[in-house]
Amino acid sequence: MPEITPNLPPPAGSEPPPSAPTGSRRSLALVAGGVVLVLIAVAVFALTRPSDDTVAATTAVTQTTAGPARTGGGGGSSIGTTPPPTDPAEVPIAEEVPPNTHTLPPAPFEVATAKNRGNLAIFDAPNAIPATRSLPNPVLVNNDPNAAVPLVMLVRQRAAEPGWIEVFLPIRPNGSTGFVQASEVTLQTHDYRIEVSLSSYRIKAFDGDQVILDAPIAAASANTPTPGGLYFTNMLLQPPDQNGPYGTYAYGLSGYSDTLQTFNGGPGQLGIHGTNDPSKMGQNVSNGCIRLRNEDIDKLAGILPLGVPVQIFA
């Protein structure tokens, strides 16, 4: 298997990408933190298991792009594959999970991207020293050092105290929030958002008030439902087999399954991805992820930055 060197964010101390002025979507699309393209088996967050469970895990290639993802991205980098696990682990969650009831923050939406490599300190409140937790930057997808993506978070609101920002966190429990120091992140803005209706099997994507996609979806089975609430996109993945069960692209979301602690070697992360079986649209077939037709996920991957809020309704 060839050695693959991922294209990571600049090291600490290097000049950070410029912050976008308020309301500027174009500036967002021009910074390095805008969209991350990862060639990886979507078993990383594979809640939408194919019927034969034969998707192979792969070594991942990370590419930080200067703009929205383009179909066929990845620069022709080679990837190696390893056999699938013989007994995929599905660890159920025993305790009751609190509901994710946050409302959409006001537009334009702000995205905070960690500036420096290492751990970003997360605080319970402004000036509540010491920090109670930290999140790594870059994030290693499925703990794979060859699959590193920048840490992005959707901003909930600017704190009353100068120099502090409240953000939504991509951790369990779903809907977790915390405070970061403004000096440790770069901020960009955009007007994109996504709505998913599980009961009507539809996904809508908006640019402001304009609908840019209205398409059918396949939803989750009753025993592994997709938890409703507010999430955001935090990674963009491209499966090595674009004719496989995960389609041409897949977005990782900031949320996780409420019924599975782990799935097939991953943490049970939710996702929105394509499929090689569009006939399943309008059905409950997945283990938590949202399936789209490939032409629909392709459209989103070519337009949306990361940090897009995703509202999932029952």
C-alpha positions in Angstrom: 0.0 0.0 0.0 1.6 3.3 -1.0 2.3 5.9 1.6 -0.1 8.8 1.5 0.7 12.2 2.9 -2.5 14.2 3.7 -2.8 17.8 2.8 -3.4 19.3 6.3 -4.2 22.9 7.5 -1.2 25.2 8.0 0.8 24.6 11.2 0.5 26.7 14.2 2.2 30.1 13.8 1.6 30.3 10.1 -0.5 33.0 8.6 -4.2 32.0 9.0 -6.7 32.3 6.2 -8.4 35.8 6.1 -11.7 36.1 7.8 -14.7 36.9 5.7 -16.6 40.1 6.3 -20.2 39.8 7.7 -22.6 38.5 5.1 -19.9 37.5 2.6 -20.5 34.0 1.1 -17.9 34.5 -1.5 -15.1 35.0 1.0 -16.2 31.8 2.8 -15.8 29.8 -0.4 -12.2 31.2 -0.9 -10.7 30.2 2.5 -9.1 26.9 3.1 -11.6 25.9 5.8 -14.5 26.2 3.3 -14.8 22.5 2.2 -12.8 19.4 3.0 -12.8 16.5 0.6 -11.8 13.1 2.0 -11.5 9.9 0.1 -12.6 7.4 2.7 -15.0 4.5 3.2 -18.1 6.0 4.7 -18.0 3.3 7.3 -16.4 6.1 9.3 -19.9 7.2 10.1 -21.5 4.3 8.4 -25.0 4.2 9.9 -26.4 3.4 6.5 -25.0 -0.2 6.2 -25.5 -1.9 2.8 -27.4 -5.1 2.9 -24.3 -7.3 2.4 -22.0 -5.6 4.8 -19.1 -5.9 2.5 -17.8 -2.3 2.2 -14.1 -2.3 2.7 -12.3 0.1 5.0 -9.7 2.3 3.3 -6.8 4.5 3.9 -7.9 8.0 3.4 -6.6 11.0 1.5 -7.5 14.4 2.8 -7.6 17.4 0.5 -8.3 20.9 1.7 -9.7 22.8 -1.2 -9.9 26.6 -1.8 -13.5 26.4 -2.8 -16.5 24.2 -3.0 -15.9 20.5 -3.9 -15.9 19.5 -7.5 -17.0 16.2 -8.8 -13.9 14.0 -9.4 -11.8 15.9 -6.8 -9.0 14.2 -5.1 -6.2 15.0 -7.5 -5.8 11.4 -8.6 -4.2 10.3 -5.4 -3.9 6.6 -4.9 -5.5 4.8 -1.9 -4.9 1.4 -0.4 -7.6 -0.9 0.9 -7.9 -3.3 3.7 -10.5 -6.1 4.2 -13.7 -5.3 6.0 -14.1 -6.4 9.6 -15.4 -10.0 9.9 -17.7 -9.0 12.8 -18.8 -5.4 12.6 -19.4 -4.0 16.1 -22.8 -2.4 16.8 -22.8 -1.2 20.4 -26.2 0.1 21.6 -26.7 3.1 23.8 -28.3 2.0 27.1 -29.0 5.3 28.7 -31.7 7.8 27.8 -30.4 10.5 25.5 -31.6 14.1 26.0 -33.4 15.7 23.0 -31.6 18.1 20.7 -34.0 21.1 20.7 -31.9 24.0 19.6 -33.4 26.5 17.2 -31.7 27.8 14.0 -29.4 30.8 14.8 -30.1 34.0 12.8 -28.7 34.3 9.3 -26.1 34.9 8.0 -24.7 31.9 9.7 -21.2 32.1 11.1 -18.7 29.2 11.0 -15.7 29.1 13.4 -12.6 27.2 12.2 -9.8 26.4 14.6 -6.7 28.3 13.7 -3.9 26.2 15.1 -2.9 22.6 15.2 -3.4 20.8 18.6 -6.3 21.0 21.0 -8.8 23.8 21.0 -10.0 24.6 24.5 -13.7 24.6 25.1 -15.2 26.4 28.1 -18.5 26.1 29.9 -18.8 29.9 30.0 -16.8 33.0 29.1 -13.8 33.3 31.4 -14.7 30.0 33.2 -11.1 29.0 33.6 -9.9 26.3 33.3 -11.4 24.8 30.2 -13.6 21.7 30.8 -12.8 19.9 27.5 -10.9 20.3 24.3 -11.3 19.2 20.7 -8.5 18.2 18.4 -7.5 20.1 15.3 -7.2 18.6 12.8 -9.9 15.9 13.4 -8.7 12.4 12.6 -11.6 10.7 10.9 -12.0 7.3 12.5 -8.7 7.9 14.3 -6.9 7.6 10.9 -3.8 9.9 10.8 -4.1 9.9 7.0 -7.6 11.3 7.2 -7.4 14.6 8.9 -9.9 17.4 8.5 -10.1 20.9 10.0 -12.2 21.4 13.1 -15.2 23.5 12.1 -18.1 24.6 14.4 -21.4 26.4 13.8 -21.6 29.6 15.8 -24.6 29.8 18.1 -24.1 33.4 19.1 -21.4 36.0 20.1 -21.0 36.1 23.8 -21.8 39.3 25.7 -18.2 39.3 27.0 -15.8 40.5 24.3 -13.5 37.9 22.9 -15.8 34.9 23.4 -18.0 32.9 21.0 -20.6 30.3 21.8 -20.5 27.4 19.3 -22.3 24.1 18.6 -20.0 21.2 19.2 -19.7 18.0 17.1 -19.8 15.7 20.1 -22.2 13.6 22.1 -24.8 14.4 23.4 -26.3 15.9 20.3 -26.8 19.7 20.6 -23.9 20.2 22.9 -22.6 23.8 23.1 -19.5 25.5 24.5 -17.5 28.7 24.4 -14.3 29.3 22.5 -11.9 32.3 22.6 -12.4 34.4 19.4 -8.6 34.7 19.1 -8.4 30.9 18.5 -10.7 30.7 15.5 -11.3 32.3 12.2 -14.9 33.3 11.3 -16.7 33.2 8.0 -20.3 33.7 7.0 -22.8 32.2 4.6 -26.6 32.0 4.0 -26.9 28.3 3.3 -29.1 25.9 5.3 -30.6 22.4 4.9 -34.0 21.1 6.0 -34.7 17.3 6.2 -38.3 16.0 6.7 -38.2 12.4 7.6 -42.0 11.9 7.4 -42.3 13.3 3.9 -38.9 11.9 2.7 -37.7 15.2 1.4 -34.6 17.3 1.7 -34.5 21.0 0.9 -31.4 23.2 0.6 -31.6 27.0 0.7 -29.4 29.9 -0.2 -31.1 32.6 1.9 -34.8 32.3 0.9 -34.1 30.6 -2.4 -34.5 26.9 -2.7 -31.5 25.4 -4.5 -32.5 21.8 -4.0 -35.8 20.0 -3.3 -35.3 16.2 -3.6 -36.5 12.9 -2.3 -34.6 10.9 0.4 -34.4 7.5 2.0 -34.7 7.6 5.7 -33.7 5.4 8.7 -35.4 2.2 9.9 -37.5 2.3 13.0 -35.0 0.4 15.2 -32.2 2.9 14.4 -33.9 6.2 13.8 -32.3 9.4 12.8 -32.5 11.8 15.8 -34.2 15.1 15.0 -32.7 18.4 15.9 -30.2 21.0 14.7 -26.8 19.8 13.3 -24.2 21.2 10.9 -22.0 19.7 8.2 -18.4 19.2 9.4 -16.8 17.1 6.7 -17.2 16.1 3.1 -16.3 12.6 2.1 -15.8 10.9 -1.3 -16.1 7.1 -1.2 -13.4 5.3 -3.3 -16.1 3.4 -5.1 -18.5 6.0 -6.4 -20.8 3.2 -7.7 -21.0 1.7 -4.3 -23.8 1.9 -1.6 -22.6 5.4 -0.4 -22.7 7.0 -3.8 -20.5 9.8 -5.0 -20.3 12.1 -2.0 -21.2 12.0 1.7 -21.4 14.8 4.3 -20.5 14.0 7.9 -22.8 15.8 10.4 -22.1 17.0 13.9 -24.6 14.6 15.4 -24.6 10.9 16.3 -27.0 8.0 16.6 -29.1 7.9 19.7 -29.3 4.1 19.5 -25.8 3.0 18.5 -22.7 4.1 20.4 -20.5 2.6 17.7 -21.1 1.1 14.3 -18.8 -0.9 12.0 -15.7 0.6 13.6 -16.9 4.2 13.6 -18.5 6.3 16.3 -22.0 6.2 14.9 -21.8 9.6 13.3 -24.7 10.8 11.2 -24.4 11.6 7.6 -26.1 12.6 4.3 -24.8 10.6 1.3 -25.6 9.3 -2.1 -26.5 5.8 -3.1 -26.2 3.2 -5.8 -29.9 2.3 -5.4 -32.1 5.3 -6.0 -35.2 3.1 -6.0 -35.1 3.2 -2.2 -36.1 6.8 -2.1 -39.2 7.2 0.0 -38.4 4.2 2.2 -37.0 3.6 5.7 -33.9 1.5 5.0 -30.8 3.1 6.7 -29.3 2.8 10.1 -29.5 6.6 10.7 -28.1 8.3 7.7 -30.0 10.2 5.0 -29.7 8.9 1.5 -29.9 11.0 -1.6 -29.7 10.3 -5.3 -26.2 10.8 -6.6 -27.2 13.7 -8.8 -28.6 15.5 -5.8 -25.6 15.0 -3.5 -23.4 16.0 -6.4 -25.2 19.3 -6.6 -24.8 20.0 -2.9 -21.2 19.1 -2.9 -20.5 21.5 -5.7 -22.1 24.5 -3.9 -22.1 24.2 -0.1 -19.3 25.1 2.2 -18.8 23.3 5.5 -20.6 24.6 8.6 -24.1 24.5 7.0 -26.9 24.1 9.5 -29.0 21.0 9.0 -32.4 20.9 10.6 -33.9 17.3 10.8 -37.6 17.1 11.4 -39.7 14.1 12.2 
